[in-house]
Structures are given as C-alpha cells and as structure tokens.
Amino acid sequence: FSYLALRRAKTRGIKTAKVVRYGLGALISRSKDIALNIKTLRRYPFLFRVIRAERIYVWTVNSKDDLKWLKNREIYGVITDRPKRARRIISGRKFGHE
C-alpha cells in the first residue's frame, strides 16, 4: 500500500482500515478499523476479546461454515466474493454499516 495514497484518502474523508495479515502485535494498535483474514480468526478465536479496534471487518469469507461461525460475533462487516449467500446466511444480523 502507498502511505501517501492512504493519507490523501483520509484527508478526503474516505474511510480506511488496517489490514492485518501477519503479526498479532498489530492487533492492539490504535486503529479504529481493522480487517482480519478469516483463517487467522479461526486459528485464534480469542482475538475477538483482545482486539482494541472499534470496527472489525473479516475477509475473505466465502464458506457457509465461516459465515455461520461469524453470525453472532461482534464484527462490523464481512468481505466476500459471494454477497448474496452471505446476506442469506446472516439474514437478521445487523452489521455496523446498515
């Protein structure tokens, strides 16, 4: 990612999130928004209790089992290649942006 591009986006009011792929220490940073890989959350489910971000996004959530697992977790949104399936499985669940 380009630091300058992110900085320009923030000054224009475009929302950004920290995407965490590796390094669990990054999870306790001061970021308001954080995006985590579903594989990381499946491996370390305790992360839901220790993340200090205000909003948690989970990516890339495509399997039915993963969507069902996330249904009652405190997340802000999911990033998926199958939005219709995700909406059907998680129907009734209010995400932060709705």
ChimeraX attribute file (.defattr): number of C-alpha atoms within 10 A of each C-alpha:
attribute: neighborCount
match mode: 1-to-1
recipient: residues
	/A:1	5
	/A:2	6
	/A:3	8
	/A:4	9
	/A:5	9
	/A:6	15
	/A:7	12
	/A:8	11
	/A:9	13
	/A:10	12
	/A:11	9
	/A:12	9
	/A:13	8
	/A:14	10
	/A:15	10
	/A:16	15
	/A:17	16
	/A:18	18
	/A:19	16
	/A:20	15
	/A:21	12
	/A:22	11
	/A:23	7
	/A:24	13
	/A:25	9
	/A:26	15
	/A:27	20
	/A:28	12
	/A:29	13
	/A:30	13
	/A:31	16
	/A:32	13
	/A:33	17
	/A:34	23
	/A:35	24
	/A:36	22
	/A:37	18
	/A:38	21
	/A:39	15
	/A:40	16
	/A:41	14
	/A:42	13
	/A:43	9
	/A:44	11
	/A:45	12
	/A:46	10
	/A:47	16
	/A:48	13
	/A:49	8
	/A:50	10
	/A:51	19
	/A:52	17
	/A:53	17
	/A:54	12
	/A:55	17
	/A:56	21
	/A:57	21
	/A:58	21
	/A:59	17
	/A:60	17
	/A:61	20
	/A:62	17
	/A:63	14
	/A:64	13
	/A:65	11
	/A:66	15
	/A:67	20
	/A:68	13
	/A:69	12
	/A:70	19
	/A:71	18
	/A:72	11
	/A:73	10
	/A:74	14
	/A:75	18
	/A:76	18
	/A:77	18
	/A:78	23
	/A:79	17
	/A:80	16
	/A:81	13
	/A:82	12
	/A:83	13
	/A:84	10
	/A:85	15
	/A:86	21
	/A:87	13
	/A:88	10
	/A:89	15
	/A:90	18
	/A:91	10
	/A:92	9
	/A:93	12
	/A:94	13
	/A:95	13
	/A:96	12
	/A:97	6
	/A:98	7
